[in-house]
Amino acid sequence: MNKQKTNQSRRTGIIQSNQSSFSTMYRLVDLIAIAFLFFLILESKQEKFEADSWILLSLGLIVFNVTAEALDLYRSWRTQSTTILIKYTTIAWLVTSSVIVVFSYFFPELAKYDETIILIWIFSTFPALAAWRIVFREILFIQRKQGRNTRKAAIIGGTPAGYHLATQILENNHLGIKLDGIYDDRDMNRLPLEFHDQIVGNIEEAISKAKKGTIDFIYVAMPMSAEARIMEILNRCSDTTCSVYIIPNFFIYNLLHARWQTVGSVQTLSVFDTPFQGANNVLKRIEDLIFSCIILSIVAIPMLFIALGIKLSSKGPVIFKQNRYGLDGKQIKVYKFRTMRTADNGDVIQQATKGDSRVTPFGAFLRRRSLDELPQFFNVLQGRMSIVGPRPHAIAHNEQYRELIEGYMLRHKVKPGITGWAQINGFRGETETVNKMVKRVEYDLDYIHRWSVWLDVKIILKSIIKGFSDKNAY
């Protein structure tokens, strides 16, 4: 019965936070920084410290500490990026600042200082909390490169994932992780030649070193099919003080913005997902609304002249509406200035080619400079499209390429865009070969994986520069 309880607790608590030896110092420095700036601002403004204002300061200290603990801000950040650390610090202080502002508004008698003082305290504290972390991490990086504050790691499993991890450990010596080697029970003849130099022993030797305390980290990099063997290794590692990590071979999948999710008490990993959920979705929508309103206010008059030019140069409507796939593969109508004498929107659609007879002379001018895409900013305002995202293709082309290109429909995990990562990297216009479409899809999926507001801004700026003269647009 006791053994069953032990095994159950091990399964439910298999991923534990690595408590940093610096966690106490981190907490202390944060509290000192927040309090010191509070007193410093009062002194600079020649304000007396009222006894009642201990409540305001104490509130700030308590809320920040509680929020930081909830975000696990004081765990070990050895293997995490500085960007993520600052992100969590920002969230913790934003929550704290919000509580301080609300408290000051509803209980002014307990926050007797001018709101300017409170705002200066709020806006000056965050840079201090971020700056000392950045400086301290840089000092740690230097120390670790010199061989101090290091940990020794062993990798169990001579697999591509294990070999890749070994390479990353060796290339990132600022992390302070020293590679002891890769351990595998298989005969050397069964392992790829490039792994041979890294194999230093069998799994029994790795566990023996862990029991002796000569190894700090163990990374299990075995195939997911070896579940029984992995559980056996984990059970044996439980008799050591090593921190144990599992590296599932998820590299066999094309992970698209993967994230851990919890369903009740079960942890799941999303393989194909969208980055635009929750706050990111709101942020992306705000970005679209702001940029589209700015751009439309600039191009409104030119669009009137373009519409007049289309009407005078050829017969037919000014706006061409075509059915295309949008978010989650649902059909949407996409607006464009008409550039052809025909309005293809059926089951078979021919892509525009160089010297295409269907394109009007004025239409060719619009297409070369991407001016025919301007009405799509109204699609953005409607919420059907984004300014930046994978370019939407005609439904007939979608149905064609989804049969030919693996992962093609994953482009529709986000809203289609007026411009995209593929377009500014040269994959715009006609895709006369499947290989060109494959490269476009690769860039689209890379965009979804790497998305950030700054990447969107970069794409928009490059599109403005390149959009008015592109040899692939016709």
C-alpha positions in Angstrom: 0.0 0.0 0.0 2.8 2.4 0.9 4.6 1.5 -2.3 1.5 2.3 -4.3 1.2 5.7 -2.6 4.8 6.4 -3.3 4.4 5.5 -7.0 1.2 7.6 -7.3 2.9 10.7 -5.7 5.8 10.2 -8.0 3.6 10.2 -11.1 1.6 13.3 -10.1 4.7 15.2 -9.0 7.1 14.1 -11.6 7.8 17.7 -12.8 9.0 19.8 -9.9 10.4 23.4 -9.8 14.1 23.5 -9.3 14.5 25.8 -6.3 17.4 28.2 -6.8 19.9 28.8 -4.1 19.5 32.5 -4.9 15.7 32.5 -4.3 16.0 34.1 -0.9 18.3 36.7 -2.2 16.0 37.5 -5.1 13.1 38.0 -2.8 15.1 40.3 -0.5 16.5 42.4 -3.3 13.0 42.9 -4.8 11.6 44.0 -1.5 14.5 46.4 -0.8 14.3 47.9 -4.4 10.5 48.5 -4.0 10.8 50.1 -0.5 14.0 52.0 -1.3 12.5 53.7 -4.4 9.4 54.6 -2.3 11.4 56.4 0.3 13.7 57.9 -2.3 10.8 59.5 -4.2 9.3 60.9 -1.0 12.7 62.4 -0.1 13.2 63.9 -3.5 9.7 65.5 -3.3 10.4 66.6 0.3 7.3 64.7 1.5 7.1 63.3 5.0 6.5 59.7 5.5 3.2 59.3 7.2 2.6 56.4 9.5 -0.6 55.5 7.6 1.4 55.2 4.4 3.0 52.0 5.8 -0.2 50.5 4.6 0.4 51.5 0.9 4.0 50.4 1.0 3.2 47.1 2.7 0.4 46.5 0.2 2.9 46.9 -2.7 5.4 44.5 -1.0 2.8 41.9 -0.2 1.0 41.9 -3.5 4.3 41.7 -5.5 5.6 38.9 -3.4 2.4 36.9 -3.6 2.1 37.5 -7.4 5.8 36.6 -7.9 5.3 33.4 -6.0 2.2 32.6 -8.0 4.2 33.1 -11.2 7.1 31.0 -9.8 9.4 33.9 -10.3 11.8 32.8 -7.7 12.6 29.4 -9.2 15.8 28.5 -10.9 16.2 30.4 -14.3 19.4 28.8 -15.3 18.1 27.3 -18.5 15.4 30.0 -19.2 15.9 33.1 -21.4 16.3 36.6 -19.9 13.3 37.7 -22.0 11.0 35.2 -20.3 12.3 36.2 -16.9 11.6 39.9 -17.6 8.2 39.0 -19.0 7.2 37.4 -15.7 8.7 40.3 -13.7 6.6 42.7 -15.8 3.4 40.8 -15.1 4.1 40.7 -11.4 4.7 44.4 -11.2 1.7 45.2 -13.5 -0.6 43.3 -11.1 1.0 45.1 -8.1 0.6 48.5 -9.8 -3.0 47.9 -10.6 -3.8 47.0 -7.0 -1.9 50.1 -5.7 -3.8 52.4 -8.1 -7.2 50.9 -7.2 -6.4 51.0 -3.5 -5.3 54.7 -3.8 -8.5 55.6 -5.6 -10.9 54.0 -3.2 -9.0 54.7 0.0 -7.4 58.1 -0.5 -7.2 58.6 3.3 -4.7 55.7 3.5 -2.7 57.0 0.5 -2.2 60.6 1.4 0.4 61.4 -1.2 -0.2 63.1 -4.5 -1.0 60.7 -7.3 2.1 62.0 -9.1 4.3 60.5 -6.4 2.5 57.2 -6.6 2.8 57.1 -10.4 6.5 58.0 -10.3 7.0 55.1 -7.8 5.1 52.7 -10.1 7.0 53.7 -13.3 10.4 53.8 -11.7 10.2 50.5 -9.9 9.8 48.3 -12.9 13.1 49.3 -14.6 14.8 48.7 -11.3 13.4 45.2 -10.9 14.3 44.4 -14.5 17.7 46.0 -14.5 19.1 44.3 -11.4 18.0 40.9 -12.8 19.7 41.5 -16.1 22.9 42.6 -14.5 22.9 39.8 -12.0 22.3 37.2 -14.8 25.2 38.6 -16.8 27.4 38.3 -13.8 26.3 34.7 -13.4 26.9 34.0 -17.1 30.5 35.2 -16.8 31.1 33.2 -13.6 29.7 30.0 -15.3 31.9 30.5 -18.4 34.8 30.6 -16.0 33.8 27.3 -14.4 32.0 28.5 -11.3 28.5 27.8 -10.2 28.2 24.9 -12.6 26.2 21.7 -12.6 27.1 18.3 -14.2 24.6 16.7 -16.5 24.2 13.2 -18.0 22.0 12.3 -20.9 20.4 8.8 -21.0 19.6 7.7 -24.5 21.8 7.8 -27.6 19.0 9.3 -29.7 18.9 12.4 -32.1 17.1 14.3 -29.3 19.8 13.4 -26.8 22.6 14.2 -29.3 20.9 17.6 -30.1 20.7 18.4 -26.3 24.4 17.5 -25.9 25.3 19.9 -28.7 23.2 22.7 -27.1 24.8 22.1 -23.7 28.3 22.4 -25.2 27.4 25.5 -27.2 25.8 27.3 -24.3 28.4 27.3 -21.7 26.9 30.4 -20.0 24.2 28.1 -18.6 26.8 26.5 -16.4 25.9 22.9 -17.3 28.9 20.6 -17.8 28.2 17.6 -20.0 29.3 14.3 -18.4 28.3 12.4 -21.5 25.6 10.3 -23.1 24.7 6.9 -21.6 23.1 4.1 -23.6 22.8 0.3 -23.2 22.8 -0.6 -26.9 25.8 -1.9 -28.7 27.9 0.8 -30.4 27.3 -0.8 -33.8 23.5 0.0 -33.4 24.2 3.7 -32.8 24.9 6.3 -35.5 28.6 7.0 -36.0 28.3 10.7 -35.0 27.1 9.6 -31.5 30.0 7.4 -30.7 32.3 10.1 -29.4 29.6 11.2 -26.9 28.8 7.7 -25.5 30.7 7.3 -22.2 29.0 4.3 -20.6 25.7 2.4 -20.0 22.7 3.5 -18.1 23.7 1.6 -15.0 26.9 3.7 -14.8 24.9 6.9 -15.1 22.5 5.9 -12.2 25.5 4.8 -10.1 27.1 8.3 -10.6 23.8 9.9 -9.6 23.7 7.9 -6.4 27.2 9.0 -5.6 26.2 12.6 -6.1 28.7 13.3 -8.9 25.8 14.1 -11.4 23.3 16.9 -10.8 21.0 16.7 -13.8 19.8 13.6 -15.7 18.1 14.1 -19.0 16.2 11.1 -20.3 16.1 11.2 -24.1 14.6 7.9 -25.0 11.8 7.2 -27.6 8.3 7.5 -26.3 7.8 3.8 -27.3 10.2 2.9 -24.5 7.7 3.9 -21.8 8.3 0.9 -19.6 12.1 1.4 -19.7 11.7 5.1 -19.0 9.5 4.4 -15.9 12.1 1.9 -14.7 14.9 4.6 -15.0 12.7 7.2 -13.3 12.0 4.8 -10.4 15.7 4.1 -10.0 16.5 7.9 -10.2 14.1 8.5 -7.3 16.8 6.9 -5.1 19.1 9.8 -5.9 19.1 13.6 -5.4 19.4 14.4 -9.1 17.0 16.7 -10.9 15.5 14.5 -13.7 14.1 15.8 -16.9 12.4 13.9 -19.8 13.0 14.9 -23.4 10.2 13.3 -25.4 11.0 12.9 -29.0 8.5 15.5 -30.1 10.8 16.4 -32.9 9.1 13.7 -35.0 6.1 16.1 -35.2 5.9 19.5 -36.9 5.1 21.3 -33.6 3.1 24.4 -34.3 3.2 26.8 -31.3 3.1 23.9 -28.9 2.1 24.6 -25.3 1.2 22.6 -22.2 -2.5 22.5 -21.3 -4.3 21.0 -18.4 -7.6 19.0 -18.7 -8.7 18.4 -15.2 -5.6 16.8 -13.6 -4.2 15.6 -17.0 -1.3 17.4 -18.7 -1.6 17.5 -22.5 0.8 19.0 -25.1 -0.8 20.8 -28.1 1.0 19.7 -31.3 -0.9 21.9 -33.7 -2.1 25.1 -32.1 -2.5 28.8 -32.7 -0.6 31.6 -30.9 -3.6 33.8 -30.9 -5.5 32.8 -27.7 -6.4 35.0 -24.8 -4.4 38.1 -24.4 -2.4 37.4 -27.7 -5.7 37.4 -29.6 -6.7 40.7 -28.2 -3.3 42.2 -28.8 -3.3 41.0 -32.4 -6.8 42.5 -33.0 -5.8 45.8 -31.5 -2.7 45.8 -33.7 -4.8 45.2 -36.8 -7.3 47.9 -36.0 -4.7 50.5 -35.3 -2.6 49.8 -38.4 -5.5 49.4 -40.7 -7.1 52.7 -39.6 -3.8 54.5 -40.0 -3.2 53.0 -43.5 -6.7 53.5 -44.7 -6.6 57.2 -43.7 -3.5 57.6 -45.8 -4.6 55.7 -48.9 -8.3 56.7 -48.9 -7.8 59.3 -51.7 -5.4 57.2 -53.8 -8.0 54.4 -53.6 -10.7 56.7 -55.1 -8.4 57.5 -58.0 -7.6 53.8 -58.5 -11.3 53.0 -58.5 -11.8 55.7 -61.2 -8.9 54.3 -63.2 -10.4 50.8 -63.2 -13.8 52.1 -64.2 -12.4 54.1 -67.1 -9.9 51.5 -68.4 -12.1 48.4 -68.6 -15.7 47.1 -68.2 -16.7 45.4 -65.0 -17.0 46.1 -61.2 -14.3 48.0 -59.4 -14.1 45.5 -56.6 -13.5 41.8 -57.2 -14.8 39.5 -54.5 -13.4 36.0 -54.3 -14.2 33.1 -51.9 -11.1 32.0 -49.9 -10.4 30.1 -46.8 -10.0 32.1 -43.6 -9.4 31.2 -40.0 -10.0 27.5 -39.2 -10.6 26.8 -42.9 -14.0 28.7 -43.0 -14.9 30.5 -46.2 -14.6 34.3 -46.4 -15.0 36.8 -49.1 -11.8 38.7 -49.9 -11.9 42.1 -51.6 -9.4 43.2 -54.2 -9.4 45.9 -56.9 -10.3 44.2 -60.1 -7.2 43.8 -62.3 -8.5 41.2 -64.9 -11.1 41.1 -67.6 -12.5 37.9 -66.0 -13.7 37.2 -62.5 -12.7 33.6 -61.8 -14.3 32.2 -58.6 -15.1 28.6 -59.5 -13.7 25.1 -59.0 -10.9 25.7 -61.4 -8.8 28.9 -61.2 -5.6 29.7 -63.1 -3.0 31.7 -61.3 -1.8 34.9 -62.9 1.3 34.4 -65.0 3.8 36.8 -66.6 2.2 38.4 -69.6 -1.2 37.0 -68.7 -3.7 38.2 -71.3 -6.5 38.3 -68.7 -4.8 41.2 -66.9 -5.6 44.7 -68.0 -2.8 47.2 -68.6 -4.0 49.3 -65.6 -4.4 46.0 -63.6 -0.8 45.0 -64.3 0.3 48.4 -62.9 -1.7 47.8 -59.8 -0.5 44.2 -59.3 3.2 45.1 -59.7 2.8 47.6 -56.9 0.4 45.5 -54.8 -2.1 48.3 -55.0 -4.8 45.8 -55.9 -4.7 44.5 -52.3 -5.7 47.8 -50.6 -9.4 46.9 -50.2 -8.4 44.0 -48.0 -7.9 46.5 -45.2 -11.7 46.6 -45.0 -11.5 42.8 -44.6 -9.2 43.5 -41.7 -11.6 45.9 -40.1 -14.4 43.3 -40.5 -12.2 40.8 -38.6 -11.9 38.3 -41.5 -8.3 39.0 -42.1 -5.2 40.4 -40.4 -2.6 42.7 -41.8 0.1 40.1 -41.3 -0.5 36.4 -41.8 -0.4 33.7 -44.5 -1.7 34.9 -47.8 -5.2 33.5 -48.6 -5.4 31.3 -51.7 -8.4 30.7 -53.9 -10.4 27.7 -52.7 -9.6 25.8 -55.8 -5.8 26.2 -55.2 -6.3 25.3 -51.5 -8.0 22.0 -52.4 -5.2 21.3 -54.9 -2.3 22.0 -52.6 -3.7 20.4 -49.4 -3.4 17.1 -51.3 0.2 17.7 -52.4 1.8 19.5 -49.4 2.0 18.0 -45.9 0.8 20.5 -43.2 -0.7 22.9 -45.8 -3.9 23.4 -43.9 -2.1 24.4 -40.7 -1.7 27.9 -42.4 -5.4 28.3 -41.4 -4.7 28.1 -37.7 -4.5 31.9 -37.9 -6.3 34.6 -39.9 -5.0 35.1 -43.4 -3.0 38.3 -44.0 -2.6 41.1 -46.6 1.2 40.5 -46.4 3.3 37.8 -44.7 6.6 36.3 -43.7 6.7 34.3 -47.0 6.0 37.4 -49.1 8.9 39.5 -47.8 11.2 36.6 -48.2 10.6 36.4 -51.9 7.8 33.9 -52.2 5.2 36.1 -53.6 3.1 35.9 -56.8 2.9 32.9 -59.1 3.9 29.5 -57.7 4.4 27.6 -60.9 6.1 24.7 -59.2 5.0 22.7 -56.1 8.4 23.4 -54.5 7.7 27.1 -54.5 4.4 26.6 -52.7 6.2 24.2 -50.3 8.7 27.0 -49.4 5.8 29.5 -49.0 4.0 27.1 -46.6 7.3 26.6 -44.6 7.6 30.4 -44.1 3.9 30.6 -43.2 4.3 27.9 -40.5 7.5 29.5 -39.3 5.6 32.8 -38.9 2.9 31.1 -36.8 5.6 29.5 -34.6 7.6 32.7 -34.1 4.8 35.2 -33.9 5.3 38.4 -32.0 4.2 42.0 -32.4 7.7 43.0 -33.3 7.8 40.4 -36.1 4.5 41.8 -37.4 6.0 45.4 -37.4 9.1 44.2 -39.2 7.0 42.5 -41.9 4.8 45.5 -42.3 7.8 47.9 -42.7 9.5 45.5 -45.2 6.3 45.1 -47.1 6.0 48.9 -47.5 9.5 49.1 -48.8 9.3 46.0 -51.1 5.6 46.2 -52.0 6.0 49.0 -54.6 8.5 47.2 -56.7 8.4 43.3 -56.8 9.6 41.4 -59.8 7.4 38.4 -58.8 4.2 40.4 -58.8 2.3 40.3 -62.1 
